[in-house]
Amino acid sequence: MKAKPDIDAFLEGGAGDRPELPLKKKKEAFNDFTSALKRKIHREQKVFRLPLDLINDLKRESFERSMKTGARVTEVELVEQALREYLYR
């Protein structure tokens, strides 16, 4: 005969199988999530043709900042930052 299923594990949604994260990491993850929510604004796609040397520099800068900070830095973020500095200075 089969054993009865563990209802408590089912009610926990599988959370009982995962180890608990330290409180600090949970708080950091929550702060990252809330800051991402604050940055959520409507965006539309705009396509530009750029010189190849500028594209390569943008890729390199994105990669270097990602390695330096330990967080992903996209090319779009760099372009947006540069445009905001130029337009709103």
C-alpha positions in Angstrom: 0.0 0.0 0.0 1.0 3.6 -0.6 1.6 5.9 2.3 -0.6 8.9 2.7 0.7 12.1 1.2 2.1 14.8 3.5 -0.6 17.4 3.5 1.5 20.0 5.4 4.1 20.0 2.6 1.3 20.5 0.1 -0.1 23.4 2.0 3.3 25.1 2.3 3.5 25.0 -1.5 6.9 23.3 -1.6 8.4 26.0 0.6 9.2 23.4 3.2 11.7 21.8 0.7 13.8 24.9 0.3 16.3 26.1 3.0 15.5 29.4 4.7 17.5 32.4 3.4 19.1 34.6 6.0 17.0 37.7 6.9 19.5 40.1 5.4 19.4 38.4 1.9 15.6 38.5 2.0 15.6 42.2 2.9 18.1 42.9 0.1 16.0 41.0 -2.4 12.9 42.9 -1.3 14.7 46.3 -1.7 15.9 45.3 -5.2 12.4 44.3 -6.1 10.8 47.5 -4.8 13.4 49.7 -6.5 12.7 47.9 -9.8 9.0 48.6 -9.3 9.7 52.3 -8.8 11.6 52.3 -12.1 8.8 50.7 -14.0 7.7 53.4 -16.5 6.0 53.0 -19.9 8.6 52.4 -22.5 8.4 52.3 -26.3 10.9 50.9 -28.7 13.1 53.2 -30.7 15.6 51.9 -33.3 18.8 53.8 -34.1 21.7 53.0 -36.4 25.0 53.8 -34.7 28.6 53.6 -35.8 30.3 50.3 -35.2 32.9 51.7 -32.9 30.2 53.3 -30.7 28.3 50.0 -30.5 31.5 48.1 -29.5 32.3 50.7 -26.8 28.8 50.5 -25.5 29.0 46.7 -25.2 32.4 46.9 -23.5 31.2 49.5 -21.0 28.1 47.5 -20.2 30.1 44.4 -19.6 32.7 46.2 -17.5 30.1 47.9 -15.3 28.3 44.6 -14.9 31.5 42.9 -13.7 32.4 45.9 -11.4 29.0 46.2 -9.7 28.1 42.5 -9.7 24.6 43.4 -11.1 23.5 43.4 -14.7 24.0 46.7 -16.5 22.4 46.8 -19.9 23.3 48.8 -23.0 19.8 50.3 -22.9 20.4 51.6 -19.3 23.6 53.2 -20.4 22.0 54.9 -23.4 19.1 56.1 -21.3 21.4 57.5 -18.6 23.5 59.3 -21.2 20.5 60.8 -22.9 19.0 62.0 -19.6 22.3 63.6 -18.7 22.5 65.3 -22.1 18.9 66.4 -22.3 18.3 67.5 -18.7 21.6 69.1 -17.8 
